[in-house]
Amino acid sequence: MSEVPRLEFDGIVVRPYEPSDEEGWVRCRVLSFLKTPYFDNVEREKERYVRPAIELVAVSDGHVVGLLDVECEDVPGEVCSPHPACSGPAGMIWHLAVHPDWQGRGIGSALLRRAVREARSRGLERLEAWTRDDSTVQRWYERQGFELMDAYWHVYITERAEVRRIAHGDLPDIRPVAVFAHYMGNDPAVLGRFERVHRCHRYDLVLRNALS
């Protein structure tokens, strides 16, 4: 397995994640998501992967200011969605974040370039990422060469009557108070019944077309 080279620019170092980075990784991820549609998607520790993974951080003066995790397939289709032009293994971007005080300095692009180089060396054909309805993030992916492939809806159901009607179970002492659901249709009447709804978009980057 190749070693991901370090990249340095403007006092920022992009390098492989180390266990001692975990607290900074968690802090960076929480703060970067705070003003996005993922504001309540909080992790208390860094995700561990059973499959091989590309795990990168951007560090400035000892502080984690950016991060990127890619889980790599051994067998096509075991992590990522099918692609009409790529039948080989792919990588799923599970985490990509830049600290809000450090955004706009090219950190996300630098992390992605390192990940692309490493993904190619591992024989991956493409990268897949999912993001909610944040136009700034969507434009960033498109500038990096990602193509919009698919979308569906994330629906948060908190109205008591709707939860009671939708939730089913055989535990009489359990009273659901909220439901998080995936909606695969596009009926405005269905979506309009719920206060918090997000469009979740799939973006793919075919690595043979990507800049490195």
Helices and strands as residue ranges (DSSP letters): E 7-9, E 12-16, G 19-21, H 22-33, E 53-60, E 63-72, E 90-98, G 100-102, H 107-121, E 126-131, H 135-143, E 147-157, H 160-166, E 179-183, H 188-191, E 196-206, G 207-209
